[in-house]
Amino acid sequence: MQKAQLIYLMLEKLVSTSPRGEQAIELLTTGGPVQLVALFLVSSILMVWRLNAVEQKGFQGTMVGTLIMPYCSGFANLAFAFVMGRSAGAGSLVLENCIVNNVTNLTLILGIPALFGGMRIYSKSGGKEARIGWFSLILSIIALLFFTGAVWILARDGRIDFSDGLMLCGLFGFWQVIHLFEVMKNNVRTRQSIQGSLVLDLILAGLCAWACLYSIEGLVSWVTAHGKGWLSVKYLGILSGILMVIPNAILALYYSAKGRPDIAYSSQMGDCHICIPLCIGLYALFTPITLPQSFLPGITVILGAGCVHLFFTTLTGRIPKIMGGVLALGYLFFAYKGLSV
């Protein structure tokens, strides 16, 4: 017992000699942040469980990824925008959060499954449904580029105001209407009706999304009150953007392992649509957003990664392993540059 205590005291003294070591000890010994992260992870896993059942109840696989999942996996980003808006927080942090989220989705989250050969969307041996899903995914990637370009054009005057936000929300609303009619056409074509139990599944997924909101709000409050160093408010936009892609990572890894890369891929694209343009547009409706320094580099990375996905998905129906590694390494460089500013 005395040896164990001696080892613990030695480790504590060793770790506490640096500022980051003190942050690690505080984080591990404080129950609040650890419990909130655990709640975030559990609710995300439960959300995946119920959304997996949605596909069998009237929604085509790609439609699940673009019409249902983004609202749940992207709910944390909407919640962050709500929390910052309610507390009169800086709109630049919301914009930074959305940019980091989209960069992470397009590089790390999709790059890792591709690195292990799990992102083949379409092959000539696939059937009609696989081809339809392939076309839908290509359309989602084009929409990603269109929305990102629209934000860049609207922000050329150095800010995103009410009229810009109204335009972005209108674009997103029209995009969702298109998907809704696609679901209705698919159900008529396959003579499939939407089951009543779907409502219960969506309610359960919504409760999980609420748990995500609760945990995110608590973690943001903790960083604001107690954060130090790289866990400070200065990096709140970047840290929140990284944290809030955890549900996306769970979705991508789960469906890639299950052999459904179409859903894994489309869910990331759909979540990108939630951030850009919806989150940015909604916040701008109430408070103008001043552009942070990371805006132009982030938008450039998103457009570049989107073009890579569009090129390889259209040409080969998959992301090659080597490009998956390049995308993942590109994210690590992006995160390092952001945290080292």
MOKAUR-V842470 format. One record per pair of residues at least 6 apart in sequence whose C-alpha atoms are under 8 Angstrom apart, sorted by the first residue. I is the first residue (numbers start at 1). GAP is how many residues later the second one is. D is the distance in whole Angstrom. If there is no record, write none. Layout:
{{I;GAP;D} {I;GAP;D}}
//
This chain:
{{12;13;8} {15;6;5} {15;7;7} {15;10;8} {16;6;5} {16;9;8} {19;210;8} {20;209;7} {23;205;7} {27;6;7} {27;7;7} {28;6;7} {33;185;8} {33;186;6} {33;189;7} {36;179;5} {36;180;8} {36;182;7} {36;183;7} {37;178;7} {37;182;8} {39;172;7} {39;173;7} {39;176;7} {40;171;7} {40;172;5} {40;175;6} {40;176;8} {41;205;8} {41;206;8} {43;165;5} {43;166;7} {43;168;6} {43;169;7} {44;29;8} {44;164;7} {44;165;8} {44;168;7} {44;202;8} {44;203;5} {44;206;7} {45;202;8} {45;205;7} {46;159;8} {46;162;7} {47;25;8} {47;157;8} {47;158;5} {47;161;6} {47;162;8} {48;202;8} {48;203;6} {50;151;6} {50;152;8} {50;154;7} {50;155;6} {51;13;8} {51;17;8} {51;18;7} {51;150;7} {51;151;8} {51;154;7} {53;148;8} {54;10;7} {54;144;6} {54;147;7} {55;6;6} {55;9;6} {57;136;8} {57;137;6} {57;138;6} {57;141;7} {58;125;8} {58;129;7} {58;134;6} {58;135;6} {58;136;4} {58;137;7} {59;124;6} {59;128;8} {59;135;8} {60;123;7} {60;126;7} {61;72;8} {61;201;7} {61;202;6} {62;71;6} {62;74;7} {62;75;7} {62;200;6} {62;201;5} {62;204;6} {63;116;7} {63;120;7} {64;199;7} {64;203;8} {65;198;5} {65;199;7} {65;200;8} {65;201;5} {65;202;4} {65;203;8} {65;205;6} {66;74;8} {66;113;8} {66;200;6} {66;201;6} {66;203;7} {66;204;5} {66;205;8} {67;109;7} {67;112;7} {67;113;8} {67;203;7} {69;198;6} {69;201;8} {69;202;8} {70;197;6} {70;198;8} {70;200;5} {70;201;4} {70;203;8} {70;204;7} {71;200;7} {71;203;7} {72;133;7} {72;134;7} {72;137;6} {73;136;8} {73;172;8} {73;174;5} {73;175;6} {73;198;7} {74;170;8} {74;197;5} {74;200;6} {74;201;7} {75;134;6} {75;137;8} {75;138;7} {76;133;8} {76;136;6} {76;137;6} {76;140;7} {76;168;6} {77;20;8} {77;21;7} {77;164;8} {77;167;7} {77;198;7} {77;202;7} {78;196;8} {78;197;8} {78;201;6} {79;134;6} {79;137;8} {79;138;8} {80;14;7} {80;133;8} {80;136;7} {80;137;7} {81;13;6} {81;198;7} {81;202;6} {82;201;8} {83;134;7} {84;6;7} {84;7;8} {84;10;7} {85;6;8} {85;198;7} {85;201;8} {85;202;8} {90;199;8} {91;192;7} {91;193;8} {91;196;7} {91;197;7} {91;198;5} {91;199;7} {92;197;6} {92;198;6} {92;199;6} {92;200;5} {93;143;7} {93;144;5} {93;199;8} {94;143;6} {94;185;8} {94;186;7} {95;142;8} {95;185;6} {95;194;8} {95;196;8} {95;197;8} {95;200;8} {96;141;5} {96;142;6} {96;145;8} {96;196;7} {96;198;7} {96;199;7} {97;139;8} {97;140;4} {97;141;6} {97;142;8} {97;143;6} {97;144;4} {98;143;6} {98;177;5} {98;178;7} {98;181;7} {98;182;8} {99;142;8} {99;176;8} {99;196;7} {99;199;6} {99;200;7} {99;203;8} {100;137;8} {100;138;6} {100;141;5} {100;142;7} {100;198;7} {101;140;5} {101;141;6} {101;143;7} {101;144;6} {101;171;7} {101;174;8} {102;169;8} {102;170;5} {102;173;7} {102;200;7} {103;195;7} {103;198;7} {103;199;6} {103;202;8} {103;228;7} {104;138;7} {104;141;7} {104;227;6} {105;140;7} {105;143;7} {105;163;6} {105;164;8} {105;167;7} {106;162;7} {106;163;8} {106;196;7} {106;199;6} {106;200;7} {106;221;8} {107;198;7} {107;217;8} {107;220;5} {107;221;5} {107;223;7} {107;224;6} {108;219;6} {108;220;4} {108;221;8} {108;223;6} {109;139;7} {109;140;6} {109;143;7} {109;219;8} {110;9;8} {110;142;7} {110;155;7} {110;158;8} {110;214;7} {111;212;7} {111;213;4} {111;214;6} {111;215;8} {111;216;5} {111;217;5} {112;212;6} {112;213;7} {112;216;6} {113;6;6} {113;139;8} {113;140;7} {113;143;7} {113;211;7} {114;205;6} {114;206;6} {114;207;5} {114;209;8} {114;210;5} {114;211;8} {115;205;7} {115;206;4} {115;207;7} {115;208;7} {115;209;5} {115;210;6} {116;205;7} {117;203;7} {117;204;6} {118;138;6} {118;139;8} {118;141;8} {118;143;7} {119;137;7} {119;142;5} {119;143;8} {119;146;8} {119;199;6} {119;200;6} {120;141;7} {120;197;6} {120;198;4} {120;199;7} {121;9;8} {121;13;6} {121;140;6} {121;141;6} {121;192;7} {121;196;5} {121;197;5} {122;8;6} {122;9;7} {122;12;6} {122;194;8} {122;195;5} {122;196;7} {123;193;8} {123;194;6} {133;129;7} {134;128;8} {134;183;7} {137;125;8} {137;128;8} {137;129;6} {138;172;7} {138;175;7} {138;176;7} {140;126;7} {140;129;6} {140;130;7} {141;128;7} {141;165;7} {141;168;7} {141;169;6} {142;168;7} {144;125;7} {144;128;7} {144;129;6} {144;162;7} {145;158;6} {145;161;6} {145;162;8} {147;21;8} {147;24;8} {147;126;8} {147;129;6} {147;130;6} {148;128;7} {148;129;7} {148;151;7} {148;154;8} {148;155;7} {149;154;8} {150;18;8} {151;17;8} {151;125;8} {151;126;7} {152;147;7} {154;6;7} {154;10;6} {155;136;8} {158;132;7} {158;133;6} {159;129;7} {159;130;5} {159;131;5} {159;132;6} {160;124;6} {160;128;6} {160;129;5} {160;130;7} {160;131;8} {161;123;5} {161;124;7} {161;126;7} {161;127;4} {161;128;6} {162;122;5} {162;123;5} {162;124;7} {162;125;7} {162;126;7} {163;122;8} {164;117;7} {164;120;7} {165;115;7} {165;116;4} {165;117;6} {165;118;7} {165;119;5} {165;120;5} {166;115;6} {166;116;8} {166;118;8} {166;119;6} {167;114;8} {168;109;5} {168;110;7} {168;112;8} {168;113;5} {169;108;7} {169;109;6} {169;112;5} {169;113;7} {171;106;8} {172;101;7} {172;105;6} {172;106;6} {187;6;6} {187;7;8} {220;16;8} {220;20;8} {223;8;6} {223;9;6} {223;10;6} {223;13;8} {224;8;7} {224;9;6} {226;6;8} {227;6;7} {230;109;7} {231;8;8} {235;104;7} {238;100;7} {238;101;8} {248;19;7} {248;20;7} {248;23;8} {251;13;6} {251;16;8} {252;9;8} {252;11;8} {252;12;4} {252;13;7} {252;15;8} {252;16;8} {253;11;7} {254;10;8} {255;6;6} {255;8;7} {255;9;5} {256;8;6} {283;6;8} {294;44;8} {305;22;8} {309;10;7} {312;6;6} {312;7;6} {312;8;8} {313;6;6}}
//
